[in-house]
Amino acid sequence: MSGCNVAGDQSDCIYLFNIRKYMNDNIYQNGTMWLYANKIVERCAYGVITDGILTNDDLVRLLQLNLIVKSDTRYVLNFACFTREQFAAFAGLFSAEDEKFAAILTELILSIKKSFVSFVPKRLDGQINQWISCFIHSIIGYVSDELISRGVLEKPDDEKPLTNGVFHVKGDYINV
C-alpha cells in the first residue's frame, strides 16, 4: 500500500488503500465518496444492494469502477464490510512487526528527506514531506512490479479498476 483515502466520519468509513501506480482516481472521487455520501452501504443487507436505491446511471458507474458486481440476478458490493471488532480481528492476521525492515525503511526515508532538503528552496520546506510521499508512492509501483514479475503478487486486471484495497468499517475510525 502506498496511500489511504477515507470517505466517512468518525463512526462509519469507507477506506481505500492503494498503490498509486494502479489507482483509478474515480474510485475515490466518484465511487467511495459517493457511496458514503449517499449512505449506500448502510442501506445494503450483507452487501446486497436493495432494489431501487441506485439509478441505472449509478449502477453503470459503480460497475465500471468495479465497486459493485452482478451476482445472479442482483447487485452486490465488491468490497468487504466489517464492524470495528471484525476488522481488528482480520487486521491482526497480518500484523508482522519487523524491526530490522522498519529500520531500513526509516533510514531510506530520512535519506530521501536529506536529499530533498539539500536542493529545495528554504521557502518551500513545508512541502518537502508531500514531495517525499509522492516519491515513495512511485517507488512502491516499481516494487509492486518486481513482486508481480516474481509471482509474489497477482497482476491487477487491465480491464477493470483495482479495488482490492477498498473496505468499509462500521464503528470508530481506524487510524491507518
SULRASUL-V353265 format. One record per residue. N is the residue number from 1. RES is the residue in one small letter. PSI is psi as a letter, one per 20 degrees, with the letter a starting at -180 (none if undefined). Layout:
BEGIN
N_RES_PSI, N_RES_PSI
END
This chain:
BEGIN
1_m_q, 2_s_i, 3_g_r, 4_c_p, 5_n_q, 6_v_p, 7_a_o, 8_g_a, 9_d_a, 10_q_i, 11_s_j, 12_d_o, 13_c_q, 14_i_p, 15_y_q, 16_l_n, 17_f_p, 18_n_q, 19_i_o, 20_r_g, 21_k_h, 22_y_j, 23_m_p, 24_n_o, 25_d_h, 26_n_h, 27_i_g, 28_y_g, 29_q_g, 30_n_j, 31_g_e, 32_t_h, 33_m_g, 34_w_g, 35_l_g, 36_y_g, 37_a_h, 38_n_j, 39_k_k, 40_i_g, 41_v_g, 42_e_h, 43_r_j, 44_c_p, 45_a_o, 46_y_k, 47_g_i, 48_v_p, 49_i_o, 50_t_p, 51_d_p, 52_g_i, 53_i_i, 54_l_p, 55_t_r, 56_n_g, 57_d_g, 58_d_g, 59_l_g, 60_v_g, 61_r_g, 62_l_h, 63_l_g, 64_q_h, 65_l_i, 66_n_k, 67_l_i, 68_i_q, 69_v_q, 70_k_p, 71_s_o, 72_d_d, 73_t_j, 74_r_r, 75_y_q, 76_v_q, 77_l_q, 78_n_k, 79_f_q, 80_a_q, 81_c_p, 82_f_q, 83_t_r, 84_r_g, 85_e_g, 86_q_g, 87_f_g, 88_a_g, 89_a_g, 90_f_g, 91_a_h, 92_g_h, 93_l_i, 94_f_j, 95_s_p, 96_a_o, 97_e_p, 98_d_n, 99_e_h, 100_k_g, 101_f_g, 102_a_h, 103_a_h, 104_i_g, 105_l_g, 106_t_g, 107_e_g, 108_l_g, 109_i_g, 110_l_h, 111_s_g, 112_i_g, 113_k_g, 114_k_g, 115_s_g, 116_f_g, 117_v_h, 118_s_h, 119_f_i, 120_v_p, 121_p_q, 122_k_h, 123_r_i, 124_l_j, 125_d_h, 126_g_i, 127_q_i, 128_i_g, 129_n_h, 130_q_g, 131_w_g, 132_i_g, 133_s_g, 134_c_g, 135_f_g, 136_i_g, 137_h_g, 138_s_h, 139_i_g, 140_i_h, 141_g_g, 142_y_g, 143_v_g, 144_s_g, 145_d_g, 146_e_g, 147_l_h, 148_i_g, 149_s_h, 150_r_i, 151_g_j, 152_v_g, 153_l_q, 154_e_p, 155_k_p, 156_p_q, 157_d_p, 158_d_i, 159_e_h, 160_k_q, 161_p_q, 162_l_o, 163_t_j, 164_n_h, 165_g_j, 166_v_p, 167_f_q, 168_h_p, 169_v_p, 170_k_p, 171_g_a, 172_d_q, 173_y_p, 174_i_p, 175_n_o, 176_v_none
END
